[in-house]
């Protein structure tokens, strides 16, 4: 099976989870809301998505072992989810400090 197709399929399977986490990140805290905050939140979402796809593609190439093709899917998905959440773990304190400075 084509790696690009496998990567896309795995990303689509996790897309609802990514959408929920991304929506919660953008929704809270409720104030202040301005154009700069929306742009910053969208930038974080874009970086998280790109790094997630890159981690997933790398996981497919690096995944090997006795589990066969399923193991490659598991490694790729875990790496993608970890990269996605890692971006938000870095972005949350930075955004909190930025919002405190704005107030």
DRENMI-237713 format. One line per field, with one value per residue: residue number from 1; y, x, z of N, C-alpha, C, CB in turn. Coordinates in Angstrom, 1 decimal, decimal comma. Atoms other than C-alpha are relative to their C-alpha. Glycine has a CB too. Layout:
% DRENMI-237713
nr = c(NUM  ...) .
n_yy = c(Y  ...) .
n_xx = c(X  ...) .
n_zz = c(Z  ...) .
ca_yy = c(Y  ...) .
ca_xx = c(X  ...) .
ca_zz = c(Z  ...) .
c_yy = c(Y  ...) .
c_xx = c(X  ...) .
c_zz = c(Z  ...) .
cb_yy = c(Y  ...) .
cb_xx = c(X  ...) .
cb_zz = c(Z  ...) .
***
This chain:
% DRENMI-237713
nr = c(1  2  3  4  5  6  7  8  9  10  11  12  13  14  15  16  17  18  19  20  21  22  23  24  25  26  27  28  29  30  31  32  33  34  35  36  37  38  39  40  41  42  43  44  45  46  47  48  49  50  51  52  53  54  55  56  57  58  59  60  61  62  63  64  65  66  67  68  69  70  71  72  73  74  75  76  77  78  79  80  81  82  83  84  85  86  87  88  89  90  91  92  93  94  95  96  97  98  99  100  101  102  103) .
n_yy = c(-1,2  -1,2  -0,7  -1,2  0,3  0,4  -1,2  -0,7  0,7  -0,1  -1,3  -0,2  0,7  -0,8  -1,3  -0,5  -0,3  -1,3  -1,1  -0,3  -0,6  -1,3  -0,9  -0,3  -0,9  -1,3  -0,5  -0,4  -0,8  -0,7  -1,4  -0,9  0,6  -1,0  0,6  0,6  1,3  1,0  0,3  0,8  1,3  0,7  0,3  1,1  1,1  0,4  0,6  1,3  0,9  0,3  0,9  1,3  0,7  0,3  1,1  1,2  0,5  0,5  1,2  1,0  0,4  0,6  1,1  1,3  0,9  1,3  -0,2  -0,1  -1,2  -0,7  -0,7  -1,3  -0,9  -0,4  -1,0  -1,3  -0,7  -0,5  -1,2  -1,1  -0,5  -0,6  -1,3  -0,9  -0,4  -0,7  -1,4  -0,7  -0,1  -1,2  -1,2  -0,4  -1,0  -1,2  -0,8  -0,5  -1,1  -1,1  -0,6  -0,8  -1,2  -0,8  -0,5) .
n_xx = c(0,8  -0,8  -0,2  0,8  1,4  0,1  -0,1  1,3  1,0  -0,2  0,3  1,5  0,6  -0,2  0,5  0,9  -0,6  -0,8  1,0  0,5  -1,0  -0,2  1,1  -0,1  -1,1  0,5  1,2  -0,3  1,0  1,0  -0,4  0,4  0,1  -0,3  -0,6  -1,3  0,1  0,5  -1,1  -0,9  0,5  -0,1  -1,4  -0,3  0,7  -0,7  -1,3  0,3  0,3  -1,1  -0,9  0,6  -0,1  -1,4  -0,3  0,7  -0,8  -1,2  0,3  0,2  -1,3  -0,8  0,7  -0,3  0,1  0,7  1,4  0,3  0,6  0,8  -1,0  -0,3  1,1  0,0  -1,1  0,3  1,1  -0,5  -0,9  0,8  0,8  -1,0  -0,4  1,1  0,1  -1,2  0,1  0,9  -0,6  -0,9  0,8  0,9  -0,6  -0,3  1,2  0,4  -0,9  0,3  1,3  -0,2  -0,7  0,9  1,0) .
n_zz = c(0,0  0,2  -1,3  0,0  -0,2  -1,4  -0,9  0,1  -0,7  -1,4  -0,5  0,0  -1,1  -1,2  0,2  -1,0  -1,2  0,2  0,1  -1,3  -0,7  0,6  -0,3  -1,4  -0,1  0,5  -0,7  -1,4  -0,7  0,8  0,3  1,0  1,4  1,1  1,2  -0,3  -0,7  0,9  0,9  -0,8  -0,3  1,3  0,3  -0,9  0,6  1,2  -0,4  -0,6  1,1  0,9  -0,8  -0,2  1,3  0,2  -1,0  0,5  1,1  -0,5  -0,7  1,0  0,5  -1,1  -0,6  0,4  -1,1  0,3  0,2  1,4  0,5  -1,1  -0,9  0,7  -0,2  -1,4  -0,2  0,7  -0,7  -1,3  0,3  0,5  -1,1  -0,9  0,6  -0,1  -1,3  -0,4  0,4  -0,9  -1,3  0,1  0,4  -1,1  -0,9  0,8  0,2  -1,3  -0,3  1,0  -0,4  -1,2  0,4  0,7  -0,9) .
ca_yy = c(0,0  3,5  5,4  8,6  6,9  5,2  8,5  10,2  7,5  7,5  11,3  11,2  8,6  11,0  14,1  14,2  14,0  16,8  18,9  18,6  19,4  22,3  23,7  23,5  25,3  28,1  28,4  28,8  31,3  33,2  36,6  38,5  37,7  39,8  39,3  38,8  36,0  34,3  34,5  33,2  30,3  29,4  29,5  27,1  24,8  24,8  24,1  21,3  19,8  20,0  18,5  15,8  14,8  14,9  12,7  10,3  10,0  9,5  6,9  4,9  4,8  4,0  1,5  -2,0  -5,0  -8,3  -6,7  -6,3  -3,6  -2,9  -2,0  0,7  2,2  2,2  3,9  6,5  7,3  7,6  9,9  12,0  12,4  13,1  15,8  17,4  17,5  18,6  21,7  22,6  21,9  24,5  26,9  27,0  28,7  31,0  32,1  32,5  34,8  36,8  37,2  38,4  40,9  42,2  42,8) .
ca_xx = c(0,0  1,2  2,7  1,0  -2,4  -1,7  -0,7  -3,8  -6,0  -4,5  -4,7  -8,4  -9,1  -7,6  -9,1  -12,1  -9,9  -7,6  -10,7  -12,0  -8,7  -8,2  -11,6  -11,1  -7,8  -9,4  -12,5  -10,8  -10,2  -13,2  -11,7  -9,9  -10,9  -9,4  -8,0  -4,5  -5,6  -7,6  -4,6  -2,3  -4,6  -4,9  -1,2  -0,8  -3,4  -1,6  1,8  0,2  -1,3  1,8  4,0  1,5  1,5  5,3  5,5  3,0  5,0  8,2  6,5  5,4  9,0  10,5  7,8  9,1  9,0  7,1  3,7  3,8  1,7  -0,5  2,6  3,5  0,0  0,2  3,6  2,6  -0,6  1,0  3,7  1,2  -1,0  2,1  3,3  -0,1  -0,4  3,2  2,6  -0,4  1,6  4,1  1,5  -0,7  1,8  3,0  -0,5  -1,3  1,7  0,8  -2,8  -1,7  0,6  -2,3  -4,6) .
ca_zz = c(0,0  -0,8  2,2  1,2  1,2  4,6  6,1  4,8  6,1  9,5  9,7  8,7  11,4  14,0  12,5  14,8  17,8  16,4  15,7  19,2  20,8  18,4  19,0  22,8  22,4  20,4  22,6  26,0  27,5  26,2  26,4  25,0  21,4  18,6  15,2  16,5  18,8  16,1  13,8  16,5  17,3  13,6  13,2  16,2  14,6  11,3  12,9  14,9  11,8  9,7  12,5  13,1  9,4  9,3  12,5  11,0  7,8  9,7  11,9  8,8  7,6  11,0  12,1  12,0  14,2  14,6  14,4  10,7  8,9  12,0  14,1  11,5  11,8  15,6  15,7  13,1  14,9  18,3  16,9  15,1  18,2  20,4  18,0  17,9  21,6  22,0  20,0  22,2  25,4  24,2  22,9  26,0  28,4  25,7  24,9  28,6  29,1  25,9  27,1  30,5  28,9  26,8  29,8) .
c_yy = c(1,2  0,7  1,3  -0,3  -0,5  1,2  0,8  -0,6  0,1  1,4  0,3  -0,7  0,8  1,4  0,5  0,3  1,3  1,1  0,4  0,7  1,4  1,0  0,4  1,0  1,4  0,6  0,5  0,7  0,8  1,4  0,1  -0,7  1,2  -0,7  -0,6  -1,3  -1,0  -0,5  -0,9  -1,5  -0,8  -0,4  -1,2  -1,3  -0,5  -0,6  -1,4  -1,0  -0,5  -0,9  -1,4  -0,9  -0,5  -1,1  -1,3  -0,6  -0,6  -1,4  -1,2  -0,6  -0,7  -1,2  -1,3  -0,9  -1,3  0,2  0,1  1,4  0,8  0,8  1,4  1,0  0,5  1,0  1,3  0,8  0,6  1,2  1,2  0,7  0,7  1,4  1,1  0,6  0,8  1,5  0,8  0,2  1,2  1,3  0,6  1,0  1,2  0,9  0,6  1,2  1,2  0,6  0,8  1,3  1,0  0,7  1,1) .
c_xx = c(0,9  0,1  -0,8  -1,5  -0,2  0,0  -1,3  -1,1  0,1  -0,3  -1,5  -0,7  0,2  -0,5  -1,1  0,6  0,8  -1,0  -0,5  1,0  0,3  -1,1  0,0  1,1  -0,4  -1,1  0,4  1,4  -0,9  0,4  1,5  0,0  0,2  0,6  1,3  -0,1  -0,5  1,2  1,1  -0,5  0,0  1,4  0,5  -0,7  0,7  1,3  -0,2  -0,4  1,1  1,0  -0,6  0,1  1,5  0,4  -0,6  0,8  1,3  -0,3  -0,3  1,4  0,8  -0,6  0,4  -0,1  -0,8  -1,5  -0,5  -0,6  -0,7  1,0  0,4  -1,1  -0,1  1,1  -0,3  -1,1  0,4  0,9  -0,7  -0,8  1,0  0,5  -1,1  -0,2  1,2  0,0  -1,0  0,6  1,0  -0,7  -0,8  0,7  0,4  -1,2  -0,5  0,8  -0,3  -1,3  0,1  0,6  -1,0  -1,0  0,6) .
c_zz = c(0,0  1,4  0,1  0,3  1,5  0,9  0,0  0,7  1,5  0,5  0,0  1,1  1,3  -0,1  0,9  1,4  -0,1  0,0  1,4  0,9  -0,5  0,3  1,5  0,2  -0,4  0,8  1,4  0,0  -0,9  -0,4  0,2  -1,4  -1,0  -1,2  0,2  0,7  -0,9  -1,0  0,7  0,2  -1,3  -0,4  0,9  -0,6  -1,3  0,3  0,6  -1,1  -0,9  0,7  0,2  -1,3  -0,2  1,0  -0,5  -1,2  0,4  0,7  -0,9  -0,5  1,1  0,6  -0,5  1,2  -0,4  -0,2  -1,4  -0,3  1,1  0,9  -0,6  0,2  1,4  0,3  -0,6  0,7  1,3  -0,2  -0,4  1,2  1,0  -0,5  0,1  1,4  0,5  -0,4  0,9  1,4  0,0  -0,2  1,2  1,0  -0,7  -0,3  1,3  0,4  -0,9  0,4  1,2  -0,3  -0,7  0,9  0,8) .
cb_yy = c(0,0  0,9  0,3  0,7  -1,2  -1,0  0,9  0,2  -1,5  -0,3  1,0  -0,6  -1,3  0,0  0,2  -1,1  -1,1  -0,1  -0,4  -1,3  -0,9  -0,1  -0,7  -1,2  -0,5  -0,1  -1,1  -1,2  0,9  -0,1  1,0  1,2  -0,7  1,1  1,1  1,0  0,1  0,5  1,3  0,7  0,1  0,9  1,2  0,2  0,3  1,3  0,9  0,1  0,6  1,3  0,7  0,2  0,8  1,2  0,4  0,3  1,1  1,0  0,2  0,5  1,2  1,1  0,2  -0,1  0,7  -0,9  1,2  -1,0  -0,2  -1,1  -0,8  -0,2  -0,8  -1,2  -0,6  -0,3  -0,9  -1,1  -0,4  -0,4  -1,1  -0,9  -0,2  -0,7  -1,1  -0,7  0,1  -0,7  -1,3  -0,2  -0,2  -1,2  -0,7  -0,4  -0,8  -1,0  -0,4  -0,6  -1,1  -0,8  -0,3  -0,8  -1,0) .
cb_xx = c(-1,0  -0,7  1,5  0,1  -0,4  1,1  1,2  -0,3  0,0  1,5  0,7  -0,6  0,7  1,4  -0,5  -1,1  1,0  0,8  -1,2  -0,5  1,3  0,2  -1,4  0,2  1,2  -0,4  -1,0  0,0  0,7  -1,4  -0,8  0,9  -1,3  0,9  0,0  0,8  -1,0  -1,2  0,7  0,3  -1,5  -0,7  1,0  -0,5  -1,5  0,2  0,7  -1,1  -1,1  0,7  0,4  -1,5  -0,5  0,9  -0,5  -1,4  0,3  0,7  -1,2  -0,8  0,8  0,2  -1,4  1,5  -0,6  0,3  -0,4  -1,1  -0,8  -0,7  1,2  0,2  -1,4  0,1  1,3  -0,4  -1,2  0,7  1,1  -1,0  -0,8  1,2  0,4  -1,3  -0,3  1,2  -0,6  -1,3  0,7  1,0  -0,8  -0,5  1,2  0,7  -1,1  0,0  1,4  -0,1  -1,1  0,8  1,1  -0,8  -0,5) .
cb_zz = c(1,2  -1,0  0,2  -1,3  -0,9  0,3  -0,5  -1,5  -0,5  0,4  -1,0  -1,3  0,2  0,3  -1,4  0,2  0,4  -1,3  -0,9  0,8  0,0  -1,5  -0,2  0,9  -0,8  -1,5  0,1  0,9  1,0  0,6  1,0  -0,1  -0,2  0,5  -1,1  0,8  1,2  -0,8  -0,6  1,3  0,5  -1,1  0,3  1,4  -0,3  -0,9  1,0  1,0  -0,9  -0,4  1,3  0,3  -1,2  0,3  1,4  -0,4  -1,1  1,0  0,8  -1,1  -0,5  1,1  -0,1  -0,6  1,2  1,2  0,8  -0,4  -1,2  0,8  0,2  -1,5  -0,3  0,9  -0,5  -1,4  0,1  0,8  -1,0  -1,1  0,7  0,2  -1,5  -0,5  1,0  -0,6  -1,5  0,1  0,4  -1,2  -1,2  0,8  0,7  -1,3  -0,7  1,1  -0,1  -1,4  0,1  1,0  -0,9  -1,0  1,0) .
***
